[in-house]
Amino acid sequence: MDPAAVKPSPWFDPARLPELCLSLLFCALVVWFVLRARGGTSFYIRRIAGLEAVEEAIGRATEMGRPILFVPGLDSLDEVATVAAVNILGEVAARVAQYETPILVPNRDPIVMSVAQEVVRDAYSTAGRPDLYREDDIFYATYSQFGYAAAVCGTMIRRRPATNFFFGRYYAESLVMAETGNQIGAIQIAGTDSESQLPFFVTACDYVLMGEELYAGSVYLSREPILLGALKAQDMAKLAIIGFLLLGSLLRFAHLWAVPAK
């Protein structure tokens, strides 16, 4: 085929104009809510019991003189649940640094381990206690699924943490780890977007964050304006989508009611 005869594809596809308009509208919502949050506007966020209990759980570990265990799930950083878990880890580490309580973070993925080390180090530095940071407490265990579960359970039995945090994506090993923590008497707060593992966490843990509650965790704890504005923009976009779906359904039913049956 003659290359000169091949027509170049257009840089703009008119058929995708609705998607472009919706994307621009959502970006405008995010910017508007972020500016309002930075301006001091207080946005309502529904109370999440599991996140309200974070301060109590950390305080309990401090009073007992025992460490805190934070498990960021089994997936890599290309999963939203893992990113949310690492964000929550930063907020937990900032509070842990103030109480001078050790925090243990076993990892399955080496990249997640490196990011977790930087997040915890920054949290200790921001709290003014960089001397308390111990890099060896944020460690790599193994990539094997149940080998990692065994390493986490072994850490619980040896170090006897007073509080366990399970955030991120989990699979068949979730009940093994949660039940081990339950047996040693630790307060356990879990959060995952894996529907198949939620029943096991509900059974063995004290508090559970379900689905999108995990994504909102870092916003709930930090109240950072950029994150808060993005969260409120997402809520407004969801309300708009639900409204359009309801309106479309009503119009469809009205059309079917108006058209006489043949």
Number of C-alpha atoms within 10 A of each C-alpha: 5 5 6 7 7 8 7 7 7 7 6 8 8 9 8 9 11 10 10 12 11 12 12 12 12 17 13 13 19 23 15 14 22 22 15 17 21 14 10 9 12 12 13 8 13 8 9 15 13 20 24 13 16 21 13 13 21 24 18 17 23 19 11 10 14 18 22 28 26 28 21 31 24 23 19 19 16 9 11 15 27 23 20 25 27 25 21 28 25 23 20 23 26 22 19 24 24 14 14 16 20 20 25 23 24 25 26 25 20 15 13 23 21 15 15 24 21 15 20 27 23 18 24 24 16 12 15 13 16 15 10 15 21 15 15 11 14 21 18 19 19 17 13 12 14 14 14 20 22 17 18 24 19 14 16 24 14 8 14 19 25 25 26 29 28 24 28 27 23 23 15 13 17 20 21 17 23 24 18 17 26 17 11 13 14 24 23 26 26 26 32 27 20 15 12 11 18 20 13 16 24 18 14 22 21 16 22 26 24 18 15 13 19 26 24 20 23 23 22 22 17 15 16 14 20 17 19 26 24 21 20 19 21 15 12 15 17 12 12 12 12 12 12 12 12 12 12 12 12 12 12 12 11 11 11 11 10 9 8 7 6 3
